[in-house]
């Protein structure tokens, strides 16, 4: 029977065509802080336990947040600079 291998080949080809867009998507993103964040970007993510530094990564063909640190980095002046500013 020649029909059986042709049918099997057609099914395999159709599955490969349908799966291709999902496997090769380059525009993946994570949802965080009410926005779509592109894969690879790092943000200060609001969580139930406070703000955390997190990066959008792909895990088993799905995007997920990877927590990088317990706190988000912040900028601050040293106390000596603050005292100089206060003194005028």
PALUMTI-245319 format. One record per residue (C-alpha): residue in one letter; x, y, z. Coordinates in pm, whole numbers, padded with zeros to 5 digits, always signed. Example, Ala and Ser with C-alpha at 12.3 -4.5 7.8 and 13.67 -1.06 7.14 Angstrom:
a+01230-00450+00780 s+01367-00106+00714 
This chain:
x+00000+00000+00000 x+00154+00326-00116 x-00121+00537+00040 x-00016+00471+00400 x+00341+00617+00374 x+00209+00916+00179 x-00058+00981+00443 x+00196+00948+00723 x+00439+01184+00546 x+00160+01438+00494 x+00067+01430+00862 x+00429+01473+00973 x+00477+01762+00729 x+00157+01933+00847 x+00265+01901+01212 x+00606+02049+01133 x+00451+02345+00950 x+00206+02414+01234 x+00474+02386+01505 x+00730+02604+01327 x+00591+02950+01424 x+00570+02853+01790 x+00925+02723+01797 x+01086+03012+01615 x+00905+03308+01770 x+01156+03585+01841 x+00909+03835+01980 x+00835+03664+02311 x+00759+03876+02614 x+00663+03852+02979 x+00378+04038+03141 x+00491+04249+03436 x+00384+04571+03609 x+00098+04601+03360 x+00327+04595+03053 x+00464+04346+02801 x+00837+04320+02867 x+01054+04175+02584 x+01250+03857+02650 x+01594+03935+02794 x+01492+04265+02955 x+01546+04325+03326 x+01299+04526+03535 x+01208+04602+03893 x+00910+04366+03921 x+00637+04432+04177 x+00564+04113+04372 x+00358+04021+04677 x+00677+04030+04886 x+00796+04365+04750 x+00987+04484+04445 x+01241+04235+04304 x+01498+04261+04027 x+01383+04014+03758 x+01466+03920+03398 x+01222+03785+03136 x+01354+03445+03020 x+01228+03152+02817 x+01178+02822+03000 x+01059+02519+02800 x+00920+02738+02521 x+00734+02967+02765 x+00843+03297+02908 x+00892+03328+03281 x+01040+03574+03530 x+01377+03484+03681 x+01433+03670+04009 x+01788+03809+04011 x+01797+03979+04348 x+01597+04046+04660 x+01592+04421+04609 x+01592+04656+04314 x+01901+04875+04282 x+01853+05236+04383 x+02067+05545+04353 x+02154+05746+04662 x+02396+06012+04771 x+02652+05950+05041 x+02571+06114+05375 x+02863+06359+05334 x+02708+06496+05013 x+02371+06532+05182 x+02529+06727+05471 x+02710+06958+05225 x+02381+07024+05043 x+02200+07098+05369 x+02472+07345+05479 x+02444+07540+05154 
